[in-house]
């Protein structure tokens, strides 16, 4: 693996490290039963400094080593630099081209996000950890497949820069990260966990809006607002007035 036509040594080294991270992520998602048994899961990760992505597909089920990724590399025009095909990741190339700071994307089927997808329901983010680092209130649901999924994603980001993913009607979810595989995997876990808790909560009357002070507490913990700001329970932020300069 020391040489691959069209790939720099730095790119090859990045691919090797991405394979290790993806393998750990696949194991984590499998062992925690975050992914559904059929194992629909893949990652696409930007190669730093190059208009290429490494694609990492979960093979699952019948493989002796279910967490060993099936790896590919493609550029933003879809040209392949690896012997393996890129799989479904290629459909998100427009996302990487349009947003140079998007570092990773995943399409994944999880049981409880999948339940929202079956119901054609947007996912309200009523689980506290899913709001700590973002203002986003829900994941939108992608229903009309006459519009390419990637265009729906671009519209969602245009409407809300902090939205971390979408629910894919009758399928699973697509989640992305501005950081990388580890952050992306954490997002998948927390979004699935939130969906699970909200479905369980339905038996007790359904999830409730956040109580008084929750958003202010969480957004200050996540450094979304300064410690001097106050946040109303509807999410309205009130910034402290700058101190008046004393006259000489």
Residue pairs with C-beta under 8 A, 6 or more apart in sequence:
1 12
1 15
1 16
2 9
2 12
3 12
4 12
4 73
4 81
4 82
5 81
6 81
7 15
7 52
7 73
7 81
8 50
10 48
10 49
11 47
11 50
11 52
11 73
14 47
14 48
14 54
15 47
15 54
15 71
15 73
18 43
18 45
18 54
18 56
18 181
19 56
19 69
19 71
21 180
21 181
21 182
22 43
22 45
22 56
22 69
22 181
23 67
23 68
23 69
24 67
25 43
25 181
25 182
25 184
25 185
26 41
26 58
26 60
26 66
26 67
26 69
27 67
28 34
28 185
28 189
29 35
29 41
29 108
29 185
29 188
29 189
30 39
30 60
30 66
30 67
32 189
33 111
34 110
34 188
34 189
34 192
35 41
35 58
35 108
35 109
35 110
36 109
36 110
36 111
36 114
36 172
37 61
38 60
38 61
38 109
39 58
39 59
39 60
39 61
39 66
39 109
40 58
40 107
40 108
40 109
40 172
41 57
41 58
41 60
41 106
41 107
41 108
41 109
42 55
42 56
42 57
42 58
42 87
42 88
42 89
42 106
42 107
42 108
43 55
43 56
43 69
43 89
43 104
43 105
43 106
43 181
43 184
44 53
44 54
44 55
44 56
44 86
44 89
44 92
44 96
44 104
44 105
44 106
45 53
45 54
45 56
45 103
45 104
45 180
45 181
46 52
46 53
46 96
46 102
46 103
46 104
47 53
47 54
47 73
50 75
51 75
51 76
51 97
52 73
52 74
52 75
52 76
52 81
53 73
53 74
53 76
53 89
53 93
53 96
54 71
54 72
54 73
55 71
55 72
55 73
55 74
55 86
55 87
55 89
55 90
56 69
56 70
56 71
57 69
57 70
57 71
57 72
57 87
57 88
57 89
58 66
58 67
58 69
58 70
59 66
59 68
59 69
59 70
60 66
70 84
70 87
71 82
71 84
72 80
72 82
72 84
72 85
72 86
72 87
72 89
73 80
73 81
73 82
73 86
74 80
74 81
74 82
74 86
74 89
74 90
74 93
75 81
76 93
76 96
76 97
78 90
78 93
80 86
88 107
89 105
89 107
91 148
91 149
91 150
92 105
92 150
92 153
92 174
93 150
94 150
94 151
94 154
95 102
95 105
95 150
95 153
95 154
95 176
96 102
96 105
98 154
99 157
101 178
102 176
102 177
102 178
103 177
103 178
103 179
103 180
103 184
104 176
104 177
104 179
104 180
104 181
104 183
104 184
105 174
105 175
105 176
105 177
105 184
106 174
106 175
106 176
106 184
106 185
106 188
107 168
107 172
107 173
107 174
108 172
108 173
108 174
108 175
108 188
109 171
109 172
109 173
110 172
110 173
110 188
110 192
110 195
111 192
111 196
112 192
112 195
112 196
112 198
112 199
113 123
113 167
113 172
113 173
113 191
113 192
113 195
114 171
114 172
114 173
115 195
115 199
116 122
116 123
116 141
116 167
116 195
117 141
117 167
117 168
117 169
117 170
117 171
117 172
117 173
118 170
120 141
120 143
120 169
120 170
121 141
121 167
122 138
122 139
122 140
122 141
122 167
123 138
123 139
123 141
123 167
123 191
123 194
123 195
123 198
124 137
124 138
124 198
124 207
125 131
125 134
125 136
125 137
125 138
125 139
125 194
126 194
126 198
126 207
126 208
126 209
126 210
127 190
127 193
127 194
127 197
127 198
128 210
128 214
128 218
129 190
129 193
129 194
130 190
130 191
130 194
131 137
131 210
131 215
131 218
131 219
132 218
132 219
132 221
132 222
133 222
133 224
134 162
134 163
134 164
134 222
134 224
135 160
135 162
135 219
135 224
135 235
136 160
136 162
136 163
136 164
137 235
139 163
139 164
139 165
139 166
139 167
139 173
139 191
140 152
140 156
140 163
140 166
140 167
141 166
141 167
141 168
141 169
142 149
142 152
142 153
142 166
142 167
142 168
142 169
142 174
143 169
144 152
149 166
149 168
149 174
152 166
153 166
153 174
153 176
156 163
156 166
157 163
164 175
164 176
164 177
164 187
164 191
165 173
165 174
165 175
165 176
165 187
165 191
166 173
166 174
167 173
168 174
173 188
173 191
175 184
175 187
175 188
175 191
176 184
177 183
177 184
177 187
197 207
198 207
201 207
210 233
211 233
212 233
213 233
214 233
215 231
215 233
215 235
216 225
216 229
216 230
216 231
219 225
219 231
219 237
220 226
220 227
220 229
225 231
225 237
225 239
226 239
226 240
228 239
228 240
229 237
229 238
229 239
229 240
230 237
230 238
230 240
231 237
231 238
232 238
